[in-house]
């Protein structure tokens, strides 16, 4: 029996996010279609609120079920900063800014929170996965944003070093997508 391919719209302008999500989607027989929309992203300390608002706004524009992805990075020593403001902060802060910001703190941990939210016009369905990392004292890796060059997750290498090797760099992102697609295929 041939597996039926389902389609879903993933709203993102981020090519890396699309590539990662499609790697998981294909394992579940889902055709992840991409749409880029200009959405005014709300500001909130709660990353789930941001992701839900993005999904609802996307649905309103397209009039069909959508899925969105949003990342949040929380530094306990900085009372949760940058949180849902991560996207803007990596544009504003360079590598040295992050290193200087963390230099005086003994707690150098950071928590990565990946959110995938599905919305079909009724109730949003949210998936979240968290992983802790730690800041290093000097940048490592060439490809990636400023934070990815100074944060080490599970294997002792920075996310940028994984980008340089063209490997799946973010197990957190892959896990949240797997959880979503498991639910999506079984939702009946």
N, C-alpha and C positions, 0 to 999 in steps of 0.2 A: 504494500500500500504506500503510495506516494505521500510524503509529508506536505501538507498544505502550507503555503507561505502566507503569512499575515503581514500587513503593512501598518506602520505607525509613523506619525510625523514627530520628528525630534527637532525642536526649535533651538537652534544655536548658530552663532556665527564663528564659533571656535572650531577650526579644522581638527585640532588634536583631540578635542572632546568627541567629535563625530567619529574619528578613526577608532578610538578606544571603545565607544559604544557599539559600533558596527562589528567589532571583533567578537563581542559577546552576543549580539543579536543574531548573527549568522548561525551560531551554535544552537539557537532556539527556533530557527526557521522563520525569523522575523526580518522583514525588509524594512530597515530603518531609513525612512525618507527624510531629507533635510529641508528645513525652511529657515531662512534668515529673516527675522522681523525686527523692526525698530520699536523696542518696548522701553518705556521709561521704568527703570527698575526702582522699586521703593527702597527706602533706607530703613533698616531695622537691626537691632542687635540679635534678633532671633533669625537664624538662617532658614528655618522652615517657613517662616512667614514670607520671606523674600521669594523662596522657590514656589510657594503656593500662589503668590500674587503674579509671578511671572507666568505660571501655567494657566491661570485664569485669564490673564490678559491675552495670551496667545490663542486660547480657545475662542475668546470673544472675536478676535480678528479673523481667524480661519474658519470658525464654525464647525470644527471637527475635533475629535480627541487628539491630544498632544501629550508629549512628555518633554520635560526640561531637566537640566542638570545645573546645580549650583554648588560651588565650593565655599567653605568657610574655614579660616585658620584662626585658632585661638591660642594666645600666649598667656598662660596663667600669671606670670610675673608682671604682665602689663594689663591685668584685669580683663583678659579676654580679647584685647586688641590683636589684630585688626578685624576679627570676626567676619561678618558678612561684607565688610568693606574691602576685602582682600583684593578684588580686581583693581580698584583704584590705587591701592597702596603699592602694588608692585610696579605700577606705572610711575608713581611719585618717588618711591624709595629705591635707591641703588643698593648694590651689595654692601658697600661700606656703611650705609645708613643702618641696615639691619644689624651688622656686626657691632657698630657703635651703640646702638639701642640696647643690645643684649649684654654688652661688655660688663656692666656693673651688677648684673643679676646672677645670683647663685643658681636659681631655678632657670634652666635654659630649655625647658621643654616647650613643645608646641603640639597642639592637637589639630589634626586635619579632619574635617567633617565634610563628607560628600553627600549631597542630597539629590535624589531623583524623584520628581513629582509628576504623576500622571493626572490628567484632568479630562473628563468626558462631558462636562456640562452639569454634572451633579455634585458629587463629593470628591475632593482631591484625594488621591492615594499617594502617601509619602513613604519614601524609603531613605534610610540614613545609615551611614557606616562611619565609624570613627577610628582613627589610629594615631598613636602618639609618635612624635619624633623629637629630635633635639638639634639645637643650633651648633654649628661648628665655628671655629675661630677664624677660618679663612675660606674664601670661595673655592669650590671645586666643580669642574665641569664648564663647558662652553655654552651649550644650548639650554635654554630655559629662562624663566624670569628671575629677577633678583633674589627672591626668597628661595626658589628651587636650587640655587647655587650654594646656599648656606644651611639647608635643612636636610638632615639624614633621617630616613625612616628605618625600616627593619634591618637591612643588610649592611649597614655601615657606609653606604655610598649615598651621595646626594642625588636628588631627583634629576638634576642637570647631568650628572654622570651617566645615569640611565638613558637620558635623552641622547647623549653623545654616542652611546652604543646602540641606539635605535631599538631598545628593548621596551617591553611593557613596564613603564616606570612606576605606575601608581596602582598597586594592588588594592588600595582602598577604593579607587574609582571602579575597578573591575568587579570587586565584590558587591558594591551597591547595585551595579548594573545586573549582575547575576541574580541578585535577590529580586529586582524588579521583573526581569524576564521570566523567572520561575513563577511569580505571581501572575504575570500577564498571560502566559500560556495556560495556566490552570484556572483562570477566572470564570470560565464557563460562559 
